[in-house]
């Protein structure tokens, strides 16, 4: 019996057609299996949300140090809440041209929230339309920092706007370039780690004096964004936010 021989302009021989069909089916099933395994091995993108369907209005005390944020009264018995302020682009609250005032300020924006951390960022679309001095006395004083002791922590430096809901994924190597540009543009750097119980813990990063990271300090931090790192610093709680006072020159890569 002669071997099957394929000629492009003739009908494929029956035996060769069966072989090719089998190979194609096996390859398709194999590709599907590889894709399924690959997707199950990917880390979960998180439960962050950036609700662009409706703005919320928040009234409180406006501060620009260490970063632009709005402090509002907490629930009875709870500490004041603090909303980090950002813009629609890769720019932090410093680019909002916020008013210098001792009166309460009302800000309207899109909330960004993630899991148990709740809403921690407010995205201001138009400072001219969304930021207004209420003319009323301050209703929430800046909370006093409460020292929690020095600690060495392992985790990742992220930009909170993307990590808490604007992007998925908002962390890791795949997000390194975006996170670096966001932090470079003034979005406050945040450190994601775990507490003693294994639950996520989020620390706003400031320098050793408690000021925002800018200039040379920020330049020293940028190469470590989105990489596994180890930080040593003074932990503190300010309102409902955790802060970590660090020397960016002492960041260690893990």
N, C-alpha and C positions, 0 to 999 in steps of 0.2 A: 504494500500500500504506500502510495506517495505521501510525503509530508505535506501538511497544509501550508499553503503559500498565499500571502496576502498581496493583492494588487489593488492600488488605490481606487481605480475606476471600475473594479468589479465587486460583486457582493462578497462580503467576508465569509470565508469557509466556516462551516458549522462548528467544527471542533475549536477553531481559533476564536470564534465568537463566544463560545461558552467559557473559554479560558479568560478572555478579556473581561467579560461580564463578572466573573467571579472575583478577579483582581480588583475591579472598580468597586464592587460592593464591600470587599474586605477593607480597602483603603478608606472608603467613606465611613464605615463603622469604626475603624481605628481612629480616624480624625475626630469623630464625634466623642469617642471615649476619652481621647487626650484632652479635648476641649472641656469635657465635663469634669475630669480630674483637676485640670488647671483652675477652673472657676471655683471649685470647692476649696482649693488651697489658698485662695486669695483672702487677705484680711477683710473683715467687714468694714464698709465705709463709714459706719457710725450712724447715730440717729439724729444728727444735726439737721436743723431746718432754717431756711432763710425765707420767711414769708413775705413775698412781694405782692400779695393780693390786697393787703390792707395795712395802712400805717397805724401806729399807736402813738398816743401823746403822753409824754412823761414830764412832770414838773418837779424840779428839785434845785439843788445847789450846783452851779457849774464850776469846775476846777480844771486847770490845765497842767497841774503838776502832781504826780510824775507824768501823767498823760491826760489828754482831754477826756473827761468823764462827767457824768451827771449823778449826783448822790440824792437818793430819794428815801423817805422814811420806810422802814421795814414794817412787817406785821407786828402786832403787839408782842413784846418780849423777844423780837428778832432784831438783829443788827440792821443798820441802814443798807439799802441795796445800791450798787454802783454799776452804772451802764457805761462801758467804753464806747466812745463816739468815733465813727469812721465815716468815710464818704462812699459813694457808689464805685469809685475806682480804687486803685492801689495806693490810697492816700489816707493817712490817719487824721485824727481830729485837729491836728495843728494846721491843716489846710482848709479848715472851715471858717476861718476869720471870726472866731467866737467873740461875743461882746465881753468886755471887762465890766462886771457889775457885782454888787453885793446883794442884789435882789434875786428872788427866785426866777428861774428861767424855764420856759416850756419848750420842749423839743419834740418834734414829730418825725418819726422815721420808721423804717422797716426793721423789725426785731430779728436777731439771729440767736438761736438757742440750741443747746445740745443736752439731751438727757437730763440727769438730775441736777446739772449745773444751772438749768433754766436759761432765761434770757440774760446774756451778759454783754451783748453789743447792740447798738442802735445805729442803723445806717441812715445818714442824713442825705437826702437827695438834692435839696436846694436850701442852702443856709438862709437866703433872703426870705424864703417862704416858710421854712420849717423851724426856725429858731427865733424865739420872741421873749423879750424881758417882760415878765408878768407885772412888774411894779409892786408885787407883794413881798412881804418880809421873807427871809430865808426860812424854809420849813424843815430843813435837814442839814445839820452842821456836818462838816467833814469829820468822819470817825477817827478816833485816836488809834494809832497802830498798837497792836498787842503782840509782844514778842513771844515766839514759840520755840526758840532755841536754834542752835546751829545744827545743820544736817548735811550729809552727803547723799545726793539722790541721783538715780539713773533715769534717763528718759529722753525726750526729744524736744527741741526748740521749734515751735510752730508759729505761724501767724494766726491769731485767733479768729479773724474774720473768715478765712477759708476753712479752718479746722472745725469751727463751731457750726458751719452749715452752708457757706457760700460755695464750696467746692467739695466734690466727692470723687476720689479721696482728697483730703486736705492735709495729708501728712506723708512722710516717707520720701524715698528717692524720686518717685514719680512727680512729687510736688515741690521739689527743692528749688527749682528756678523761680516758680511763682511765689513761694513763701519768702524767698530772699528779696524779690522785688517789692513785695508788700511791706516787709519790715523796713527795708531801705526807704520806702516811701512814707514812713511814719506810723504804720500800724504797729501797736505795741507788741513786742515779743513775749510769748508765753511759753512756759515750760510744762510739758505734759508728763506726769509720772504716776505712781500709785502710792497710796497711803499704807499704813501698817496692816490694814484689812484686805489689801489688794484692790480696793476701789480706785477709780481714776481721781487724780488730784491735779489741779491746775494752778500754777503759780505765775503771776505777773512778774516779769523780770525787771529789776531796777538796779542801780549801782549801789555801792556800799554805803552811800549817804542817803539812799532812798529816793534819788532823783531818776528821771527817765534816762534810758540809755541813748545817748546821742554822740555825735562826733567820733572821737577816737574809740570810745567805749563800744559804740555800735559797730564801727568798722572791725573791731576785734571779734565781735560776736558773729558777724555775717557768715564766715566760712563754715560755721558749725550748724547752721540752720538745717533742719530736716535730717540730721545725722544722729545716730545713737551717741549720747554724750553723758558725762558725769559732771555734776555741778556741786560745789560746796558753798554754802552761804547761810545767812541769817534768815530764818523763816519768820513771817509775821502775818497776822490777820488784820485787815483794814476793812471794816464793814463786813460785807459778805464775800470779799475777795481775799485770796491768799497772795502774798508777795514773797519773793526771794531776793534778798540783797546779795549781789555777786560781784566779783571782779572778773570781767570777761576774759582777761588775759590768763586766768587759771582754769578755763574750761578744758576738760579732758575728753578725747574721743574714745569711745569704747570699742 
